[in-house]
Amino acid sequence: MSSAAWVQRLSNDDCSSYLRQAIGEGLFERHDWILIHDLNLMEAKYAALDAAFASESLHAVAVKANPVVGVLRRLVARGAGLECASMEEVEIAARAGCPPDQIVFDSPAKTRRDLAQALDRGVVLNADNFDELARIAALLEGEDRGALKAHVGLRINPMVGEGAIAATSVGGRVSKFGVPLEEAQAEILAAFERWTWLTGVHVHVGSQGCTVAQLVAAAKRIEALLVTIEERRPGQIVDVDIGGGLPVSYDTATVAPCVTTYADELRRACPTLMSGRYRIITEFGRAIHANCGVAASRVEYVKTYGGSAMAVVHFGADFLMRPVYNPDDWSHEFVALDPDGRVKTWPAQPYAMAGPLCFGGDFVGREVMLPALTPGDFVCARDVGAYTLSMWSRHCSRAQPLVVGATADGPLEPLRAAETPRGVALDWEQPREGSS
Ligand code: LLP
């Protein structure tokens, strides 16, 4: 079985219809570029995830992929939990209405203060290493264990090898995250024997660039560990967090794997892990959001120097950091539209897509084949719903754009206001809230 929504990308025609709606609603009278997030498609992707796993599972969507609270609220309303990489993200999750016991807190740098707060709030807390477990143990000393609201797990590096993209792979022999399974098996078992409040195992092997086979191999290793822990401590493990990392398609030629296939493979390869004895936790981010987002910018200038054409648009390395700095691993498809928002269909020619930032390398795409562009046209960048706004860079201090949500009917819903020049200036000014 597969779910069409999980692999669906917003098409060129979808970009056109949302852009036309935005133009009709007058948004481009006030904005040079906007971000549109298709909330229906996002909800359909979440529904596919929910249907693929047992109903008791917790699907904690990774906040770092898209922290816009209005977007997260939609997911939380559907029953989603939220995976947080910082206390700030825990705060964001709370603002999105996520109950504490559906918040999963993962970070390799949790301070004692973070840990105390996380235990207090009663979140699912995945410790990254043994020293962190010792800090948790110290905090729990003298506490009534029966009253412990939080669930505590340990992140394991399953050591299944790196994926295709080094910077987002965390399952190699040496990783910044988790305790290495082969190297530290004895200590892992000792930790579970020593601390009865340690009731979860956590694994995540990477983001984009990993295959389903790699994700399943990681789960299989975790299952073997589970079985060993069970022999010594029957019933202690409650949660099995299998992380996120299912890749998405960023181009027409690639078909992304479906979550249903992944869950079926897991059931086949890891029957104990998937037996229903454990609560399965997932942490998908990219696959929920990336294909739901479109950035629409007016083309400000078109320049032709030395026979090469460049189109200047309003998003650059501030918004598409990875494609600008690491174009061999990351790229997006672009659509050219006329001033009324209709897809242009004339013969294509190569364009360099120049961003607005003040450095020579700020190109969000090179040799992009597009119909002839003139100032006043629009360009949409596709599949920008994840790890774009959340990786925003302040370089050159340009304002973050308006974010609107699209639904099947009704006007575009404002989800996050655009920043203003004054707002950005104040952001750089001290003192401000929180400083002392
Ligand atoms: N869980 C943990 C512990 C993670 O570190 C991540 C992503 C996820 C879940 C979600 O993975 P996803 O399902 O979204 O692939 N574009 C960014 C990617 C960083 C991803 C980091 N972790 C970058 O280029 O750095």
Boltz pocket constraint, residues with backbone or C-beta under 6 A from the ligand:
constraints:
  - pocket:
      binder: B
      contacts: [[A, 62], [A, 65], [A, 83], [A, 106], [A, 167], [A, 168], [A, 204], [A, 206], [A, 207], [A, 208], [A, 243], [A, 244], [A, 245], [A, 246], [A, 283], [A, 284], [A, 285], [A, 286], [A, 287], [A, 322], [A, 386], [A, 387]]
      max_distance: 6.0
